Amino acid sequence: MSDLSEFSLPTKQEDIQRIENAILEISAQLQMIKDRQDSIKEIKTDLKDSYAMPVSLINKLVKAHFEHKYSEMSEEHSVFELVYETLFGDASTEEEED
C-alpha cells in the first residue's frame, strides 16, 4: 500500500467535493458490478437446473462468445485431442477397459 504519510487532503472545497463525488461514483459502479454478478449467477443456476448443463460448460461457452475466442479454443481442443490420442490411444477404448 502507498505511504499515507505523503498524502494531504486538499483544502479547497471544490477539490474535496470532487474527491467525494469520485468515491461515490466508484462505489455505485462497484454495486452495479455486484448486481450484475448476482444476475449472472442466477442465469447460470437456471441453465444448470433447467437443462442439466454443467457450469463449467456454460463458463466455456460464455468465455468463447464474450472474448471472441471460439476458433482459438476449438483449435486448442483439437490439438489436445490429437496429443491425447497419440499418447494414450482412442479415449473410447480406455473407457471400455474400465
N, C-alpha and C positions, 0 to 999 in steps of 0.2 A: 504494500500500500504506500501511496505517496506520503511524504512528510507533511503533516498538517501544521507543523510549526512555521512553515513558509507561507501558509495561506493567511490572507487577511481579507475579511469581508468588506466589500465596497461600502462606502458611506453614503453615496448618492442614492436617494430614494428610487430613482428610475432604474439603477443597476440592481438594487435589491429586489424591486418588483420584477425585473426581467429574469433574475435567478429563480424567484418563487414561481413565476409562470412556467419556466422551463421544467422545474421539478414536478409541478402539477401535470404538465403535458406528458412527461415521461411516465409518470405514474398511471395516467389514463391510458397511454399506449400499452403499458405492461398489463393492465387489466383487460384490455381488448385481446391481447395475445393469449392470456389465460382463458378467457371466454371462448376463443376460437379453438384452443387446445382441448377444452372440455367438449366442445361440439364435435371435433374430430374423433375423440374417444367414443362418444355416443354413436357416431356413424359407423365406426369400426365394430363396435359391440353389436349393433343392429345387423350388419352384414354377417358377422360371425354366428349370431343366433338364428337369423333367418335362412341362411344358406350353408351353414356349417363351414364357412370359409376360414381357414387358418389366418390368424392375424399376421403371421409372417408373410403370407401370400399377398394379403391386402397391402402391407407395407411395401413389398417389392413392386407391386403394380403402381402404387401411388408414386414411388420414387422414380420408376421408369417414365411415367407420364409427366410428373412435375419437372424433373430435371432433363427431360427430353433425351433420355439415355437408353431407349429401347434397343437400338441397334448395338450399342456398346455392351449392354447387359446380355443380349442374345448371343453376341459373339463370345463373351466370356463363358457363357453356359455351354456353348458348342465346344469351345476349347477344353473346358472342364470334362465334358462327356468324352471327348476324344482321348484325353490323357488318362482318365479313369479306366476306360475300356481297354486302352492299350496296356496299362499296368495290371489290371485285375480281371480283364475279360468282360463279357456281357453281364450287366447288372442283373438281368432276369435269371441267368444261370445261377448266380450267387444266392438269390432269394429262394430258388427251388431247392438248393442244397440244405438250407436251414431247417 
